[in-house]
Amino acid sequence: MGQEVEQRKFTRQDRHRFRQKVQDCLDALAEMLAERTFDVGEPQIGMEVELNLIDAEMAPSMANAAVLDAIADPDYQTELGQFNIEINVAPRPLHGRSMADLEHDLRRSLNAANERARTSGSRIVMIGMLPTLAEKHFEHRWLSASPRYDLLNQQIFAARGEDIELQISGVRLPGAAAAEELSTVTDTILPEAACTSVQLHLQVDPDEFASYWNAAQAIAGVQVALAANSPFFAGKALWHETRLPLFEQATDTRPLELKNQGVRPRVWFGERWITSIFDLFEENSRYFPALLPVCSAEHPKEVLAAGGTPELSELRMHNGTVYRWNRPIYDSTGGGHHLRLENRVLPAGPSVIDTLADAAFYYGTVKSLADADRPLWTQMSYDAAIENLHSAARSGFDSRLYWPEVGWVTPQELVLRRLLPMADAGLAAYGVDTAVRERYLGVIEARCLSKRSGSVWQRESVAARERAGDSRETALAGMLADYVQLMDEGKPVHTWPL
């Protein structure tokens, strides 16, 4: 959800002071990294899952305040749109049966939350992009009540100076004569709220952070191809993972002239492999003006000198408004402080077991790549990683990805031939039980063999309904009704019938 802020207007002095405070935070961070004061315990995993709310007709339910009141659980929080909520899963060790326990706990929590949501006329859906969202749902009145969201909306449009154009050319549906295209203009950032994701957290030793981040960047395209679950937006069949281009465009603070000059976007994959986590925080402060220049009273260097743990509030606030697909996180808890890698490329859903399978593949593969004697990123250009991500988001299992020593290959071939053994070895190195590894990596293997992700299932289902005579609106609502039922049954998406 991000840090809360009060509604206010910002002056030139606020922005100048905030820039100075971010630099003070950077100086303190550099000192902490040099002195190796960070907590480094056993590997911890955490997870955030963004969720959509629907009504009985499968339309978005603008009721997150009422739903959160009914759920009455601090693990559930508000999100940008009134049709969104989020569950934060507490960190836990990665070894043993922890992932299986997490699956059970997440399923139980979502079941309980859904039952309570029904009392306010809503249901919870875990899906990358709610297919029944329409342009009418992006009016300003549907922003959540938190002042942070309205302020963020104001600041993005103030920086941009004009409305946001959304332009996405789609991928042809099965049996369709032509591809579809989205071309529209919005005066709010609410299309961002359509992009619901699973965010995976991993606590990392600062000395190893660069290797883990580089590894996560290298496999981002593979993750997206395997897990794509966002094929429809505003009634259009677009990319297999439309979240990516939509999120990039919906939060873009650059008018056309700045794009033409090569100014970097705030939703950013980056432009190079790194050698230290400091590189990422420094790039954020160097390249991106503040959106929410809220200053605290803390003086980080003074806190350090007194033997305390600084909050680095300005650095964290600024970091939270630069939307890297793999984001560095600084956090302070219980008198200590640590660093986490936040993986943000995955869509929500389709089922809880699919979510845990995607997580297991990510954690295991990143571990193996980070520990490799010859780093993958010394054999692969950064541009290849960028191209992989875009190709996978557009075409899913039909994409072609580049991989060293293999060349151009389909995602399923790459996973089956190379990456599944890496994922298994990485999870084993973390101490994950054999049965747990087999359960989740078996789902990934079966998904590759069947070439059926959530996106593939959604597209085929809608195409079949339209061939039977349904309108697009009716087909999307009918598909979503089937999706919700199958999601609740809990089986992995590659087994779902059409």
N, C-alpha and C positions, 0 to 999 in steps of 0.2 A: 504494500500500500504506500510506503514512503513516509517521511516525517511529516507531522502535522504542522501547519503554519496558520497564522491569523490572517484574515483578510486585511489587505492594506495596499497602499500605493508606494512605489519605490522611487527614491530620488537618485540623482547622479552621485550624491555623496554616499548613499547606501551601496551603490555598485562599486564605487572606488574602494570603500572600506571592505566590502566582501572580497574583492580581488586580493587585497592585502592579507586578509585573514586566511584565505585559501593558501596563499604562499607561506604564511606562518605554519599552517597545518602541514604543508609539504615539507618544510624544514624539520618539523618535529617528527614526521614519519621517517625521513631520511636518517635522523638520529636514532630512532628506535630500531630501524633495520640494521644500522651499523652496530648497535649494541646488542643485537639478537635477544631482545626482551620479549618476543612474542610467545604466547602459549602454543606448544606443539605436543599434543597428546596423541592418543590412538585416533585413527581416522574416524571422523564423524560425518554423517550424512544428514541432510535436511531437505525439505521439499515444501514448495508453495504450489497450490493448485487453484487456478482461477476458474470460476464456475459461472454458468448462465442460469437465469431464471425464466421459466415459461409458464403460461397459463394453460387452461384446459384445451384451448384451441391451437396450442403449439406456438402462439405468438409470444414475443418478449413480454415478461411481466415486470413492470416498473415498480418494484416493491421491495428493494433490498433493505430499506430501513425496517419495514414490518417483518420481513423474513429474519433479519438478524435479531430483532427483539424476540421473535418466537424461538429461535435456536438458542439464544442466551448462553453462548459458549465463546470465551475470549479467543479461541483458536480461529474463529470465523470473523472476518473483517469486511469492511466496505471496499468497493473498487470504483473506478471512474464513472461507469454508467449505472443508472438505477436498476438495470437488469443484470448486474454483476455482483458477485461476492467472491471471497477468497478464503481458503483454509490454509493455515500455516501449521506444518507438521514439525513438532519439536525435534531437534537433532538427536541422533542416537548413534552408537557404534555401528560400524559396517560389518563386523565379523559375525561368524556363526549363522544363526537363523534370523538375524535382525531384519533382513529385507522381507522375509516371509511374515514376520510379526508385524512389520509396517503395513504390508498388504491387508492383513486381518484388521488392524486398528483403523486404517483409512476407510475400508469398506464399512466397518461398524459405525464410524463417525458420520460418514456420508449418509448411511441409511437412517440414522437418528435425525440428522439435520433435515433430510428430505421429508420425513414424517412430520416434523415441526413446521417446515415450510408449507406443507399442504394446509395447515390451519389458517394460513393467510391467502390461500388460493393459488399458491405457486408450487412449482416443482423445480428441482435442481438438475441441470444437464451438464455433463462433463464433455465438452466438444470444443474443437479448436476455433470454430466460428459458427455462431448460431445462424442456420440457413434461412430462418424466417425473418431476420432483420431486414428492414426496408429503410429507404432514405428518410422517411418521416420520423424514424426513431432517433435521428441524430440532431434534433432540435435542442437548443440550450437548456430547456426546462427539464431534460432527462439526465443532466449531470447529477451525480450524487451530491448530497448536501454539504459534504466537507468543504470548507473554504479553500483547501489546497487545490481542489480540482478546478474550481472557477478561476482561481488566481493563475494556475498553470495555463488554462485556456486563454486568459487575457494576455499573458506574457508571450505565449507562442505566436499569437496573432499580431501583437505589438511588434515583435521582432521581425515577423514576415512582412507585415504591412499590406497584406491582401488576403483574400480567401484562398483556401487550399483546393487545388485541383487533384482529383483522383483519376489516374489513367492506367488501366491494366488490360492487356490483351490476353484473352483466355486460351485454354486448351480445349479442343473440340471434344464434346461428349461422345460416348460410344453411339454410333449410328447417326449422329448429327451431320448435317450438310456442311456446316461452317462453324468456326470458333466464334465465341461471343466476346464482347468488349464492354468494359466499364469506362464511362466518361462522364464525370459529374463534378460538381463544385460543392464544397461544404464550408460553413462559417463557424463550425465548432470542431474540437478535436475528438468528438464522440466516436467517429469511425475507429479510433484507436481502441475503444472499449469493446469493439467486436472481436479483437484479437486476444483470445483467452489461451493461456499457456500453462505449462508445467515448468517450474523453475527448480533446478537441482542444485543443491549446495554441497560443497566439499571443503572442509577445513584443510588448509595446506601449509606446510612449512614454507616460510618466506624464501628460503634458499632453493626450494623446488618449484616455486610458483610459476616461473617462466616456462618450465618444461610442461607443466600441467596445462597452462593456458595455451601454449602452442599446440599441444596435442588435442585439446578441445576444439581449437580453431580448425585443425586439420580434418577432424571427423564430423564437423558440423553438417556438411552436405549429406553425408551418409545418414546421420541421425534424422534429418528432415525427410529424406527419401523413404526411410523405413516407417516413419511415424506420421506422415502427412495426414491431416484430418480437417482441412479447411478449404474445401473446393468451391463453396458458394458464398456470394456476398451480394446483397441488394438485388436478389433475384437472378443474378448472373452466374453462369458456370465459368470460373476463372482458372487460377492455378491450382495444382494439387494442394499446395500450402500457401494460400492467398494471404495468410497472416503476414508473411514476410514483406511483400511489396506494399501491402496496405499499411502496415505499421510504419514502414519507412516514409511513406508519403503523408500519412495522417499527422505526424509529429514534425514535419519538415519546417524549420524556421527560415528557410532560404527562398526568396523570390527567384525567378528565373535568372536574373542577372548574376546573382551570387552563385547559382549552380554552374552557370557558364564560366565563371572564374575559377571553378574547382574548389570552392569552399566546402568543407566537410559537413556531411549531414549528421544530425544528432542521433539517429538510429544508424549505428556504424559497426561494420565488421572489422574495422581497422585497416592498416595498410602495410604492416610489416610484422615479422616475427619479433619477439621481444627477448631481452636478456634479464629483466628484473620487473617485478610488479610495479616498481616506482615508475617505469616507463609509461604505464597506463594512466596512473594518476597525474603525472606531469603532462601528458598529452591532453588530458581532459581540461586541465587548467590553462594550457597554452592555446588551444584551438577553439574553445567554446565559451562564449560569454554567458554570464549567469542568467538563469531564468527566474530563480527564487533567491535573491540576494539577502537572505535573512542572517543576521550576525548574532552570535552568542556573546556572553560576557567572558568566556574562557580565553586564557592566554596559554596556548599549548606548551610553549617552551618553559613557562613558569611552573606549570603542572609537572612537567618532566623533572625539572630541577628540584622540586619538592618531593620527588619519588612517587608521584601519582600517575594515574593512567588518564591521558587526555581523551576527550570525546571526539575531537577533530570534527566538530559539528559542521563547519562550513565545507570541509572537504567531502564529507558524507552527503550533505545536501546537494552539492554540485555534482557529485558522482551519480546521484540518483536521477539526475535530469540529462545524463548522457547515456543513451540506451544501447550499449554494446551487447552483441549477442552472447558473448562470454564476458562477464563483468567482474572486476575485482571488488571485493567487499572488505572494508575494515570495520571491526566491531569490538566493543569493550563490554565485558560482562564480569560480574563478580570480582572486580578489582584487577582483572587481567585484560589482555587484548589479543586478538587473533586475526588471521586473514582467511577469507573464503573465496573460492571460485564459484560464481553463480552462472550456471548454464541456462540460457533463455531461449533456445531455438525450438524446443519441443511444444507442440500444441497439447491442449488438454484432451484426455480421453484416448480411445473410445471407452475402454473399461478399466477397472482398477488393475487387473492383471496385466493388461497392455501397458499401463503406466509404469508398473514395476519392472516389466520386461525391458522397456526403453531405458529405464534408470540403470538396470543391471548391465545392459550393453554399454551404456555410456561410462559408468564407473570402471568397469573391467577393462575396456579398450583404452581409456585414457591412462589408467595405471600402467598397462603394458607399454604403451608408446612413451610415456614419461620416463620409464625405467630402462628403455632400450639403450644398448651400447652406442648405436649410431642413430642419432635423432632423425626422425622422419623429415622434419622441417629443414634439414640440411640437404635433402634430396628432392625437395618439392618447392616450387616457387609459391610465393604468397598469392599471386594472381590465380594460380590453379585452385587454391582453396576457396577464393572468392567465387570463381566460376563454378566450382562444384556446388556451392551453396545455392546459387541462383538457378542452376540447371535442375537440381534436385527439387527445389521449391516449385518450379514450373511444371516439371514432368514426372516427378515421383519415380516409380519403378521403371519408367520408360526413359529416364535420363541416362546420360553417359558421364561418368566421373573419371577424373585422372587420379592415378595412384602410382607412386614410384615402383619400378620393376614390373609393373603390370600394364601400364599405359591406360588407354581409355576403355572403360569397362562398365557394365551395368551395376547398380547398387547391390542387387541380389547376388551377382557373381562375386563381387568384391567381399561381401559379408560372408558368404558361404565358403569361399576359398581362402580368405586371409584373416578376416576380422573376428569371426566367432571364436577361433582358437585363441586369439589374443585376449578377447573378452573373458574367456574361461580362465586363462592363466592369470589375468589381472585380478579377477575375483578370488581365485585361489590364493594369490599372494596377500590379499586382504584378510584371508582366513574365513571366507564365506563357505558354508557347508556345501558338499557336493550335490546333495538333493536340491538345494536352493538354486545353485547354478544351473542345474539341469532343467529345473522348472521354468525359469525365466528365459534362459538362452534357447530353450526348446521352442518357446513362443516366437522368438525372433527367427529361428530357423524355419519354422512352419510358415511364418508370414512371408519370408523370402521365397519359399518353394511355391506358395500359392499366389504370390504377387498381389496380395490383397491387404492394403492398409485401410484405415478408416476413410480416407479420401476415395480410394477405389470403390469401396462398398457404397459410399454415398452417391457417387457419380453413376454407378451401375444401377442403383435402386431408382434414382430419379429418371434415368433414361428409360428404364423398363416401364415406369408409371406413365411417362409421356407417350411411349409407344402404345400403351393401352388406352390413351385418350385423355389423360389428365392434363389440365393446364399446369404451367410451371408453379404457380402458387399452391395449387392442390397437391402436386407431386412433392414439393418441398415439405409441406406440412405432414403429408402421409409418411414420407421417408423419416422425418424427425420423430413421429409417433412410434414407428418401428424401432428406430435407433434407441429411444429412451427405454423401451421395453427390453431390448437386447442388452443394453448397458446395465440395467438393473439385474438381469439374470447373471451377469458377471463373467460370461465366457469371452475368450479373446476374439478379436474382430475377424481373424482369418477363418473362423468357424461359423460366422453369421450367415444365415440363409438370405437370399434375395426374395 
